[in-house]
């Protein structure tokens, strides 16, 4: 039996060495994976973009610039960081509304709708076509307009639904649509994007997700954004009241070939701005700016538009 001890010990040592090697491999893999995840959460410009895109300085926390025609990312910084969306939320609200009902359908402005924060000049019991109310709400970032839409189109199959149930149903459709479009880092808590508390936003998403959403609408529902390219426009209700809609994007007239535009601002979110412009015929560029300031988002936009123009000139 004594002759068996060395053999058994050697076997145990070999097994121990193999086990240690496997554990070391798994530990190293875990560390590498953790670093990879950390890099994705704190993403930086892609190698191609950092080499060829002009040097830019901006105040926003996240920026994403995408060339729709070439499918190339021109610039990206923190594009996968989830941030409060503020009124960028209304882009998804409008898309879901358009999917839910014909644009000629009628929406009534209820007292419950008018209880939303802000006064955009709508009247109680005023009648609107859905299409015109969406135009008005996107251009002016009207909270009561979007709430009226949600109250008209949420929970359509439930005759006795409460206001809360109607809104929750509509917001649920917004989140379902986000999942359908692959917006993995986007979540909507309400239909307007208004902050739900001093520290909690009404919706969260990323600069990249917002670019994906705009690209989808640009391809499938481009008419949704037509009014957002105007500095000021007059939109009538079905009651023959004419409402002047002033664009919340202060630099609409400065962006060449503008095709779509939406602002967002709350205390939690800071200043957000997304837009599509066409610096060359048939070459739409999407710019997403999140987490800037109320005025800084426009300065960031000017800087980034100039950088895109320089990039296209040199490439």
Steps between C-alpha positions, in 0.01 A plus 500: 500500500792732565594471131161658410547825693739673255271415210194637677683817604620569145147461371367738764769755414416477129129546572578796724712663230230448236232638734713804582560564130128480424414737786769744387362491145147565623618785723691660214197465273280664761741794530518544123123480467459753780731739322308450178170580669654805666624624163154457353341699783758777460537484126738729314520597133557209265854461364395612154314803630778607734749494213298677234243720678605857587597574858194633683431643842147497641317506831261207449548177692423285195520555124437269205530597132386250239513503120177333385612450140836338571392339830816640661537645847678831449542578869397342829558586862315328785242397242384203711471692827138506616385856572167680560327577170266782604279599203686281252246254641234668288659361183406148610160620621429642154619184326278276714204734444552488125516121514181487707261721307457683166636854498153633411344357817370747758660575837318704767694714745368399842546665835717205601728570203528867595615402849840408356783741584521803272244694297537486123177689426261209454134533602285261701274290274677629187500248216812419298595263223763261633748602230476872575519447875813287461658770284414766757624289791834412339575855387408667830579200725146519635443280804123549501482423129684170536300411810176561308627261231587234759161536670324458164696196383591307815294199611269522197357155571404587861192718525519558876875553536617769742724787392799328661422174322463678164835677536673184622366308201629763257841513669507121491461518122791746489722253685380214280594704192840574650557127540385436143752753369784357707534802729646291781601789723177697469213500747197729523332578832251747356389639165647852528847450645427732793704423812321274745694642797795725575737212427305274266432571134183404315691294244854375442694412189831540321634718222537192282145381567362843411691486172350159426151634573547799271636281222196272523260794475702657220460180297145396594316813622687807367185714496503491880790746504405745224364769732806480727716658230308831516603792718136595548179366353125546546299185561116500514280292724172354379326785685661745254731640765842575358791425730843652441766237563850632569773239473684425825815442296653848490740419215261338252583763237875447542514127427546427126252262344314437826263204478404436862546664837399451865611664821479390860568673829427430866696564818595133517589455133662835423487596134443239228476540124468254214476588134550374148655718232597445138827684426523321166206398286386157617746471789309544827711535814349434844635692800405406857597727788414399859582655835606848395344820637193693387706737286810284468321238289467756220867597520589130496281456192671787318840351581401152383334618179818692412708191576280284277532749216879501539507120511295469179717759328814302578357155433 
